[in-house]
Structures are given as structure tokens and as C-alpha cells.
Amino acid sequence: MKKVLILEDEVNIRSFVVINLKRAGYDAIEAGTGEEALNKLRQHPDIGVAILDIMLPGIDGFEVCRRIRASDKQIGIIMLTARSQEMDKVTGLMTGADDYITKPFSPAELTARIDALYRRVSADPAADETELRQGPFVLNLSNRVLDKEGVRIRLTQVEYAIMKLFMQNPGRALSREDILTSVWGRDYDGELKIVDVNIRRLRIKIEDDTANPTYITTVWGFGYKWGA
């Protein structure tokens, strides 16, 4: 059974999420603190998606997200944010989250987001047996890894999907809507800003000068273009 970690200190919310995850066919792993969540991840290395609340006693959701990504876990991460906390959404994505969902949320919306992430995380790598090579970059489609001039660059699954989309469409201007649909799916009902934040995060990893990007360039008023 596919496992999902839910980190939420409010018991009522956590129970609500757990019930709906089980109804959707997931094995829900519960945690009430950041420390407990990290322990559960060590105990269950096959967890595919983690749902992290931000405001927690002890270490917060941002720090949990950072620690997960520091250990290079390629699981999907969804941050739970308050509707009024706009900066929390950006901060969560910049610390390594793949998506965010604002409270209150419907069970159907949360399940759809988890389904989309799990499809990406669980994609069969054997279906891709080639490499994409452009400029100093080599994207291995079998191992889902990126090298720049022989140096490994750690990517989240979302960042990998964006890089694959760009390198399969060199020189083509891709709208934000194109990227959102290709990476997050046609049924994704989140905001376009998730594209911009992930592009910003990806630029930090691959560009020589993030202030003057040369690989992922902005097409003003439209989207982005890959030019390696």
C-alpha cells in the first residue's frame, strides 16, 4: 500500500486527513511534531509523499522540509499553509516542497494533489533508457538525475520534471500554463506562482549567475525558455 506521512499537531485536522487518506487507499503514517515526523521517515523509507504543516511545536515544517531534502529524499512534499500566509507558500517551495495546499481544504483536493505527486514519484524509470545532453548538462532519464560538467545536481521530482520538459523543448518558449499542465497535470487547480517559485529554485541550482540566467531565460509576460 502506498504510504503518506501526515505531520500535523492539531489532532482533529490530522484525524480528518488520515480518515480521508485511508478512504483513498493510502497507508497514513501520523506525526504530531517535526522530530516525530523525521523518526517516522527513518522507520518507513518507502513513504512516497509527506504532508507537512508549517506551524508546529519544536522544529517547524520548513525545517522538516529542509532536513528531508538535505538527505536527498526524492519523496513528494506538500506544505499545509494558512490562507493569509502568502510568504509561507513561497518559503515552503524554496525550502524544497513540491506543492502547497491552503487551509481549509477539501478531501478531494488533497487527495488529487497526493495522487499527482505519487504518480511522479512512482513513475517507472525503466520506461526511459536514454539521456538528454545539452550544453554542460546531461539528464539521465533512467536514473532521473542531472549532471552539470560531471557534477551531480540534486533535484526534487518536480525540478526533474521541469528540466526534462525544458531539455525536450530547447529554444521553445513555454508558457507558465504549459509548464503547469505538463508538470503538475491538467487537473491541478493551484496557482501559477508555483511555476515561478520552482523556476527560481531551479535557477539557484543550475545557473552560474542567478541574477543573469543564461540557461532558463524569462519570456516576459509569457513564460520561460531553455537555451543551453
Secondary structure, DSSP 8 states (H G I E B T S, - for coil): --EEEEE-S-HHHHHHHHHHHHHTT-EEEEESSHHHHHHHHHH-TTEEEEEEESS-SSS-HHHHHHHHHHTT---EEEEEEETT-HHHHHHHHHTT-SEEEEES--HHHHHHHHHHHHHHHT--GGG---EEEETTEEEETTTTEEEETTEEE---HHHHHHHHHHHTSTT-EEEHHHHHHHHH-TT--S-THHHHHHHHHHHHHH-S-TTS-SSEEEETTTEEEE--
